[in-house]
Amino acid sequence: MAARDLDQAVHLQADADGGFLVHYAIADVAALVVPGGALDIEARRRGTTFYFPDGAVPLHPRALSEGSGSLLPGVDRPAVVWTLRVAADGRVGDLAGGGVAVGRALVHVVAKLDYAGVSADAARGTLHPSISALPAFGQLRRRVALEQGRITLDLPAQEVTRTDGRWTIGLAVRYDSEEWNAELSLLTGMVAGKIMRDADVGLLRTVPAPPDAAIKTLRGLAHTLGVEWGDGLTVGQFLARQPADSPRTLALMSATTSLLSGSDYLALPAPILDGAEPVTEHSGLASVYAHVTAPLRRLPDRFATEVCVAVAAGDPVPQWVLDALPELPKGIRESSRLASRADRESIDLAEAVVLANAVGERFDAVVTRPQRAHRPAEVFVADPPVLAPCRGDLRAGQALGVLLAEADPRERRILFAPAAG
């Protein structure tokens, strides 16, 4: 079923200087939710939309998220519009210099597009005029981000679907247009984070810098796998150069997840605890960052957006936002944890159901993680695509045959073992 909770609409054009002018409209949820009302209280309790293979538990009532608040085509909707002037070198100015503007508007969306259609149109050279410059913008921003130190993890994304009454698990299709659109969202989040950091009020999304030991471990794994790490390459540039279909790449990407652990939210102004400055940047993006582009599905976006709109206008931040900021990170952490658990357990259940009748069968696998202390090794099986523990002292990046030793839907658990020979 096509999505109807549409947070975003965009008009993007190339300018005469080789840069881009971006108008990025985001659903204005704050215009529809009364601070302190029943809907606000319930949304704060939920924190996020929870997704399951057979449906979702939305952050807001569907009448809002799929109706009055959604940027549906053919109707006028309240929105917060970000206007970004992106220079030919991929960088953006600031509020003071006129490179950024943000404010409320009524928008009229003329077309609803999807990633498959946009990618096909781009290949044919028939993109909608409002996004004809999107591929060039996305490619430019990705290149600049990698130069600045971004780390991107391209692990296989598992997708559970139900067809003719049967559950299946596959790999989600990745479209170039999805990456181009992600660059829009990421850039807007970086701009929002800078606005709030400079004003020392708001809500940032943070990831601490990876420890030197983790980077050393990754370099050691690359050496073990025989993958050359060119001089001067950042972690992100190194990973971006790896072939997507290589077993060694999968092992490297899996190992890299440890570099981006400890994600959190930080309310500003932030207290200094035990003399230590709080983490304010998202190390994976090599930038300060905030969530502002999906308010229909995420709670933080509504509050961070309100701060940015007020600061840009030179107005005081609304008191209801200031009152909520100190307590928001704690609640969001819990809802994020539950959402991650729901996603992981849904995948675990689907894997066990799909493989329940295959115990004893042989599969081709790649080791993504070696055995560590009391944690077994992990392998990736391509058909059906599953990530699961495997017995044995295995080497990361190793290709081998495995036997399915266990598949228990009740426990949401599968286990492989190396095949003889």
C-alpha positions in Angstrom: 0.0 0.0 0.0 1.4 3.4 -0.9 2.3 5.7 2.0 0.0 8.5 2.8 1.9 10.0 5.8 3.9 12.4 3.6 6.3 14.6 5.5 8.2 16.2 2.7 7.8 18.1 -0.6 10.6 19.7 -2.6 11.3 22.1 -5.4 15.0 22.2 -6.4 16.7 24.0 -9.3 20.2 24.6 -10.5 21.4 28.2 -10.5 23.7 30.0 -13.0 26.7 29.7 -10.7 26.7 25.9 -10.6 24.9 25.7 -7.3 21.3 24.9 -6.3 18.3 26.7 -4.8 16.3 24.3 -2.6 12.8 24.8 -1.3 12.1 21.9 1.1 8.6 21.8 2.6 8.1 19.8 5.8 4.7 19.0 7.3 3.8 21.6 10.0 2.6 19.3 12.7 2.9 22.0 15.4 0.2 24.0 13.5 -2.2 21.1 14.2 -1.3 19.9 17.7 -2.3 22.0 20.7 0.6 22.2 23.3 -0.4 20.4 26.5 -3.5 18.9 24.9 -4.5 15.2 24.8 -2.9 14.6 21.4 0.4 16.3 22.5 0.5 14.2 25.6 -0.1 10.9 23.8 2.4 11.8 21.1 5.1 12.5 23.7 4.3 9.1 25.3 4.7 7.3 22.0 7.7 9.2 20.7 7.7 7.6 17.3 5.8 5.5 14.8 6.3 1.8 15.4 6.6 -0.3 12.2 5.7 -4.0 11.9 5.5 -6.3 8.9 1.7 -6.2 9.0 1.1 -2.6 9.8 2.2 0.4 12.0 1.3 2.0 15.2 1.4 5.7 14.3 2.8 8.6 16.4 -0.3 10.6 15.5 -3.9 9.7 14.6 -4.2 8.7 11.0 -6.6 11.5 10.4 -3.7 13.8 11.0 -0.7 11.9 9.7 -2.4 10.6 6.6 -4.9 13.5 6.3 -4.9 17.0 7.5 -1.1 17.1 8.2 0.1 15.1 5.3 1.5 16.9 2.2 -0.8 15.1 -0.2 -1.0 16.2 -3.9 -3.7 18.5 -5.0 -4.5 20.1 -1.7 -3.2 23.1 0.3 -1.3 22.2 3.5 0.5 24.0 6.3 4.2 23.5 6.1 7.6 24.7 7.3 9.6 25.6 4.3 13.4 25.5 4.4 15.1 27.6 1.6 18.8 26.6 1.2 21.2 28.2 -1.2 23.8 25.5 -2.0 27.0 26.8 -3.6 28.8 25.0 -6.4 31.2 23.5 -3.9 28.3 21.8 -2.1 28.3 24.1 1.0 25.6 26.2 2.4 25.7 29.6 4.0 24.0 30.6 7.2 21.0 32.6 8.4 23.0 35.8 8.8 24.4 35.6 5.3 21.2 34.7 3.6 22.2 31.2 2.7 19.4 29.8 4.8 15.8 30.8 5.5 13.0 28.9 7.3 9.4 29.8 8.0 5.8 28.8 7.8 3.8 28.7 4.5 0.8 27.2 2.9 2.0 24.8 0.2 0.3 23.1 -2.7 1.8 19.8 -3.8 1.4 19.1 -7.5 2.6 15.5 -7.7 3.3 12.5 -5.5 6.4 10.7 -6.6 8.1 7.4 -5.5 11.7 6.3 -5.6 11.2 3.7 -8.3 9.5 6.2 -10.6 12.0 8.9 -10.0 14.9 6.6 -10.7 13.3 5.4 -13.9 12.5 9.0 -14.9 16.1 10.0 -14.2 17.4 7.2 -16.4 15.1 8.3 -19.2 15.9 12.0 -18.8 12.2 12.8 -18.0 12.4 13.9 -14.4 9.6 16.2 -13.2 10.8 19.9 -13.6 10.6 20.4 -9.8 13.4 17.8 -9.2 15.3 17.8 -12.5 18.4 18.9 -10.7 18.1 16.3 -7.9 20.6 13.8 -9.2 23.3 16.4 -9.6 22.5 17.8 -6.2 22.6 14.4 -4.5 25.9 13.4 -6.1 27.5 16.7 -5.2 26.4 16.6 -1.6 27.5 13.0 -1.1 31.0 13.7 -2.5 31.4 16.8 -0.2 30.1 14.8 2.8 32.6 12.1 2.3 35.4 14.6 2.0 34.3 16.1 5.3 34.4 12.7 7.0 31.0 11.2 6.8 30.7 7.4 7.5 28.0 5.7 5.6 27.0 2.1 6.4 25.5 0.2 3.4 24.5 -3.0 5.1 21.8 -5.1 3.5 18.3 -4.0 4.5 15.9 -6.9 5.2 12.3 -6.4 4.3 9.4 -8.6 5.4 6.3 -8.9 3.2 3.2 -11.0 3.0 2.1 -12.3 -0.4 -0.8 -14.6 -0.9 -1.0 -15.3 2.8 2.7 -16.3 3.0 5.4 -14.4 4.9 8.6 -13.8 2.9 11.8 -12.0 3.6 14.0 -10.3 1.0 16.4 -7.4 0.5 14.9 -4.0 0.2 15.5 -2.5 -3.2 17.9 0.5 -3.1 17.3 3.3 -5.6 19.6 6.1 -6.5 16.8 8.5 -5.9 16.5 7.4 -2.3 20.1 8.4 -1.8 19.6 11.8 -3.5 16.6 12.5 -1.3 18.5 11.4 1.8 21.1 14.1 1.0 18.3 16.7 1.1 17.1 15.5 4.5 20.6 15.3 5.9 21.7 18.7 4.7 18.5 20.2 6.2 19.2 18.5 9.5 22.8 19.8 9.6 21.6 23.3 8.9 19.0 23.0 11.7 21.6 21.7 14.1 23.9 24.6 13.4 21.0 27.1 14.0 20.2 25.6 17.4 23.9 25.1 18.4 24.6 28.7 17.6 21.6 29.9 19.6 22.3 27.4 22.4 18.7 26.2 22.5 17.1 23.2 20.9 17.4 19.4 20.4 20.4 17.8 18.7 20.9 14.2 17.4 24.4 13.2 18.6 26.9 10.4 18.1 30.2 10.5 19.9 33.5 10.3 18.0 34.6 6.7 17.5 37.4 5.5 19.8 40.8 5.2 18.2 40.8 1.5 19.2 37.7 0.9 17.0 39.3 2.5 14.0 42.5 0.5 14.6 40.4 -2.6 14.7 38.7 -1.8 11.4 42.1 -1.1 9.8 43.4 -4.4 11.1 40.4 -6.2 9.6 40.9 -4.6 6.3 44.6 -5.8 6.4 43.4 -9.3 7.3 41.0 -9.3 4.4 43.6 -8.1 2.0 41.8 -4.8 1.3 44.1 -1.9 0.7 43.3 1.3 2.7 44.7 4.1 0.5 46.8 6.9 2.0 44.8 9.8 3.4 41.4 8.2 3.0 38.9 8.7 5.8 36.8 5.8 7.1 33.9 7.0 5.0 35.9 7.4 1.8 37.5 4.0 2.3 34.1 2.3 2.8 32.5 4.1 -0.1 35.2 2.7 -2.5 34.4 -0.9 -1.6 32.4 -3.0 -4.1 28.9 -3.5 -2.9 28.7 -7.2 -4.0 32.0 -8.3 -2.2 31.8 -10.6 0.9 34.7 -8.6 2.3 32.7 -5.4 2.0 29.9 -7.0 4.1 32.3 -7.9 6.8 33.8 -4.4 6.8 30.5 -2.7 7.0 29.4 -5.0 9.9 32.5 -4.2 11.8 32.0 -0.5 11.2 28.7 -0.4 13.2 30.9 -0.2 16.4 32.2 3.1 15.2 28.8 4.8 15.4 27.6 3.5 18.7 26.2 5.7 21.5 23.7 7.7 19.5 21.6 10.1 21.7 19.6 13.3 21.8 20.9 16.4 23.6 18.8 19.2 24.8 20.3 22.7 24.7 21.4 24.5 26.7 23.3 21.4 28.0 24.6 21.1 31.5 28.3 20.4 31.9 28.6 17.2 34.1 31.8 16.4 36.0 33.6 19.0 34.0 33.1 17.2 30.7 31.7 19.0 27.7 28.7 17.2 26.2 28.9 15.6 22.8 27.2 18.0 20.4 28.1 16.5 17.0 27.0 13.5 15.0 30.3 11.8 14.2 28.9 9.7 11.4 27.9 12.9 9.6 31.0 14.8 10.7 28.6 17.7 11.6 26.2 19.0 14.1 22.8 17.6 13.3 19.1 17.5 14.2 16.0 15.7 13.2 13.5 18.1 11.6 12.3 16.4 8.4 9.9 13.7 9.6 7.5 15.2 12.2 4.6 13.0 11.3 6.6 10.0 12.4 9.1 11.3 14.9 8.5 13.4 18.0 11.8 15.3 18.1 11.2 17.0 14.8 8.3 19.1 15.9 10.2 20.6 18.8 13.5 21.2 16.9 11.6 22.8 14.0 9.8 25.2 16.4 13.2 26.4 17.7 14.6 26.9 14.2 11.5 28.9 13.1 11.7 31.1 16.1 15.4 31.8 15.9 15.2 32.5 12.2 12.5 35.0 12.8 14.2 36.6 15.8 11.3 35.6 18.0 11.5 34.0 21.5 11.3 30.2 21.4 7.7 29.3 22.5 7.5 28.5 26.2 5.9 25.1 25.7 9.0 24.1 23.7 11.4 25.4 26.3 9.5 23.6 29.1 9.6 20.3 27.2 13.2 20.3 26.0 15.0 19.1 29.2 12.8 16.0 29.5 12.5 15.0 25.8 15.8 13.1 25.4 14.9 10.6 28.1 11.5 9.7 26.6 12.9 9.6 23.1 15.6 7.2 24.1 13.0 4.8 25.4 10.7 5.0 22.4 13.8 4.6 20.1 14.8 1.5 22.0 11.4 0.0 21.7 11.1 0.8 18.0 14.5 -0.8 17.4 13.4 -3.9 19.4 10.2 -4.1 17.5 12.0 -4.0 14.2 14.6 -6.5 15.2 12.2 -9.0 16.7 9.9 -8.7 13.7 12.9 -9.6 11.4 13.9 -12.4 13.8 10.4 -13.9 13.8 10.2 -13.7 10.0 13.5 -15.4 9.6 12.5 -18.2 11.9 9.1 -18.7 10.2 10.5 -18.7 6.7 13.2 -21.2 7.6 11.2 -23.4 10.0 11.0 -26.3 7.5 14.6 -26.0 6.4 16.5 -27.4 9.4 19.4 -29.5 8.2 19.6 -27.8 4.8 22.8 -26.3 3.4 23.2 -22.6 2.6 26.0 -20.4 1.2 27.1 -17.8 3.7 29.6 -15.1 4.5 31.0 -14.4 8.0 30.1 -10.8 9.0 31.4 -11.0 12.5 33.8 -13.4 14.3 33.1 -15.0 17.6 33.7 -12.6 20.5 33.8 -13.7 24.2 30.3 -15.2 24.8 28.8 -14.0 21.5 28.8 -16.5 18.6 30.0 -15.6 15.1 27.5 -14.0 12.7 26.9 -15.0 9.1 24.9 -13.5 6.2 23.0 -15.9 4.0 21.9 -14.4 0.7 18.9 -16.6 -0.1 16.8 -16.1 1.8 18.6 -13.0 3.1 19.2 -13.5 6.9 21.8 -12.4 9.4 22.1 -15.0 12.1 24.5 -16.5 14.7 26.7 -19.4 13.7 28.7 -21.9 15.7 32.4 -22.2 15.3 35.5 -20.0 15.4 35.1 -18.3 12.1 37.0 -15.5 10.3 35.3 -12.3 9.2 34.9 -12.1 5.5 35.1 -15.9 5.1 32.8 -17.5 2.6 31.6 -21.0 3.6 28.8 -23.5 3.5 26.6 -23.7 6.6 23.8 -26.0 7.8 20.7 -24.6 9.5 20.9 -26.2 13.0 17.8 -24.5 14.6 14.8 -22.5 13.5 12.3 -21.8 16.3 9.5 -19.3 15.6 8.4 -19.4 19.2 11.8 -18.2 20.4 12.4 -16.0 17.3 15.7 -17.8 16.9 17.8 -19.4 14.1 21.2 -20.9 14.4 23.7 -22.1 11.7 26.7 -24.4 11.9 29.6 -24.8 9.5 28.9 -27.6 7.0 31.5 -30.4 6.9 34.2 -29.8 4.3 
